[in-house]
Amino acid sequence: MDVVEKYDLIVFGGGKAGKTLAMDEARAGKRVAMIEAGMIGGSCINVACIPSKTLIRSAEIAHLLTASAQFGMPGSAVGPDMSIVAARTGNVVAEMVKTNQSGFDASGLELVIGWGRFVAPRTIEVTEVGGSRQLTADRIFLNLGTVADIPEIPGLQEADPLTHVEALRLTGPVRKLLILGGGFIALELGQAFKRLGADVTLIERGPRLLPREDADVAAAILKTMEDEGIKIALGCNVSQVSGKSGEAVTLTAADGSTFDGTHLLVATGRKPRTENMGLELAGVEMDDRGFIKVDDRLRTTATGIWAMGEVAGTPMFTHASLDDYRIVKSDLYGGPRRTSDRTIPYCVFIDPEFARIGLGEDEARRKGVDHRVARLPMDVIPRARTLSRRGGFMKAIIAAQNDEILGFSMLGVNAGDVMSVVQMAMIGKLPYTSLRDCIFAHPTISEGLNMLFANVRSPI
Ligand SMILES: Cc1cc2nc3c(=O)[nH]c(=O)nc-3n(C[C@H](O)[C@H](O)[C@H](O)COP(=O)(O)OP(=O)(O)OC[C@H]3O[C@@H](n4cnc5c(N)ncnc54)[C@H](O)[C@@H]3O)c2cc1C
C-alpha cells in the first residue's frame, strides 16, 4: 500500500474510448493499467446498447408474431417467456464480455478491477477485493461514463425504481410499466416492453417528445407509439411517488392526476460519474453539472490528463466515445483531430428506426441557414411495401448555394443504414444530385434516396 506503482499510462474507467486506447497502447509496448469497477467492456456491452438491442429484437419478434396472419400465416401467437428473453440477452452480453476480456489479455494491458479515486495529483487508489493499490502515470485518461439520474421526487427513491440496468435483466413478466421520461431510452424500452406484453405509460415533463428533433419527427414518433397502444402523458410533472416497483406503484402529478403500475422505470437523464473521485486533487475541473471540462482535443484542465466519452460531455453514443479515442490518439501523436471538426450521427432503435445526421429543418430555420428541403414518405418506396413497413419519412436539408447535403433525418425501416449512405455523401461533399442520380439496387430502402433527392424544394 505504501508503494505507488508506476505505469506509462493509466486508463481510468473502461468504456469504449478507454478500452480501445488501453489496448492500442499496450499492443505498442507501453505499460498500461486500466482501472475498471467491474463492467468488462464498459456500459455499452453490459448494461446499455447491447442488452437493449437484444431485448428489442425479442420484442420485434413478438410483434411480428402478432401480425403473422397478415403475412399469410394465420395462427395464434403465444405470449413471450421473459425468462428465455432474459437468458438470450444475458448470453449475448456474456459472449461480448468474453471477447473483450480476450482482447484485453492479448494486448498485454493490466486490468485492475476495483473502484478507483484520485488521492494525489497523479495517483489513483484502487480498492480491490481484499485490499488496495496506488497507481501513478504521467498520462492518465478518464473514461468514467455516466449513470441514470434519479430525480428528487418525494417517494421515488423509496419506490426502488428500475433503471435501464435492472429493466434489461428482468426475468419475469411486466404487467403495467410506468416510465418516467420521454427520451431515446424511454422510447426504446417502452416500445419493447409493450411488445413483450406490458401495458406501458410514458410520463414526460416537457410539452413534447424529443425537443432536439424537428417537430414533425417528434409528432410522427408520438403517433407511432400511440398507434401501438403506448400511453404518453406530456407536460406532466410527477410530484409524488408511492408504493414499490415490482409490486404496485402510484405516481401523482402536480395537477392531481394519478398513474398506477406494477413497475416503474426511470429514464429521465444521466449524470456524470465524477462525485467523490478526488478529481479536484488532480486539478481536473468540472462544469456546474459535474461533467469534466475539456478542450477540443479532450485535454482536461490538468496537464497530462485527458477525458473521453460521456463524462467529458461527449454526445451519449458509443460511436462518439470511440471517436474520442481517435481524437486523443491523434493528440498524443501530434495529429490534427478536434472534436469541433466532427458530425456525429445517431440512430434510435424504436420501430421504425429513427436516424439523423447533421442539420435538422427547425435548426436550419432557427439559424437562418439558406436551405432547401427534400421529403419522402416511406410509403412510396417499393421495398417498404414488400416488407409491409410503410411508416415514416425521409427528409434532407440541402444548402441553397452549393447543393451540398447539410442534414438527413429518417423515421423508417433500416433508417440507420440508409443514413450511413447519406453520411458518406456528406463526408465526400457530394452534391445531392449524386444521390438523386446514383444507381441503387432495386428493391432496397436506399433506393428511396433517388426519389427523396428528386423532391428538393425551397422551404415554404
Ligand atoms: C439503455 C441504453 C441504451 C443505449 N443504447 C445505445 C445505442 O444503441 N447506441 C449508442 O451508440 N449508444 C447507446 N447508449 C449510450 C452508450 O451506452 C454510451 O454512450 C457508451 O457506452 C459510451 O460510454 P463511455 O465510453 O462514456 O463510458 P462507459 O462505457 O459508461 O464506461 C465507463 C466505465 O467506467 C467505470 N467506472 C466509473 N467509475 C469508476 C471508478 N471510480 N473506478 C473504476 N471504474 C469506474 C464503469 O464501471 C464503466 O465501465 C445507450 C445507453 C443506455 C443507458
The ligand as a Gaussian input file, in Angstrom:
#p B3LYP/6-31G(d) Opt

LIG

0 1
 C      -30.183000       1.845000     -22.145000
 C      -29.133000       2.463000     -23.006000
 C      -29.086000       2.163000     -24.339000
 C      -28.119000       2.735000     -25.151000
 N      -28.104000       2.421000     -26.470000
 C      -27.177000       2.960000     -27.272000
 C      -27.122000       2.624000     -28.649000
 O      -27.946000       1.866000     -29.156000
 N      -26.154000       3.164000     -29.401000
 C      -25.220000       4.015000     -28.881000
 O      -24.345000       4.467000     -29.618000
 N      -25.245000       4.361000     -27.585000
 C      -26.192000       3.850000     -26.762000
 N      -26.189000       4.169000     -25.436000
 C      -25.119000       5.049000     -24.898000
 C      -23.808000       4.252000     -24.746000
 O      -24.027000       3.125000     -23.940000
 C      -22.668000       5.094000     -24.153000
 O      -22.608000       6.328000     -24.816000
 C      -21.359000       4.336000     -24.347000
 O      -21.382000       3.156000     -23.603000
 C      -20.110000       5.156000     -24.059000
 O      -19.861000       5.247000     -22.718000
 P      -18.485000       5.819000     -22.189000
 O      -17.368000       5.400000     -23.051000
 O      -18.632000       7.260000     -21.902000
 O      -18.349000       5.124000     -20.757000
 P      -18.881000       3.741000     -20.164000
 O      -18.991000       2.669000     -21.167000
 O      -20.045000       4.047000     -19.312000
 O      -17.659000       3.330000     -19.263000
 C      -17.341000       3.934000     -18.053000
 C      -16.689000       2.859000     -17.192000
 O      -16.065000       3.478000     -16.077000
 C      -16.181000       2.600000     -14.981000
 N      -16.030000       3.404000     -13.777000
 C      -16.712000       4.522000     -13.433000
 N      -16.269000       4.990000     -12.259000
 C      -15.265000       4.172000     -11.864000
 C      -14.384000       4.152000     -10.740000
 N      -14.417000       5.079000      -9.789000
 N      -13.495000       3.147000     -10.647000
 C      -13.415000       2.213000     -11.607000
 N      -14.179000       2.195000     -12.703000
 C      -15.107000       3.166000     -12.825000
 C      -17.577000       1.999000     -15.133000
 O      -17.689000       0.766000     -14.463000
 C      -17.700000       1.860000     -16.640000
 O      -17.380000       0.573000     -17.115000
 C      -27.166000       3.625000     -24.595000
 C      -27.208000       3.939000     -23.232000
 C      -28.177000       3.367000     -22.446000
 C      -28.185000       3.705000     -20.987000

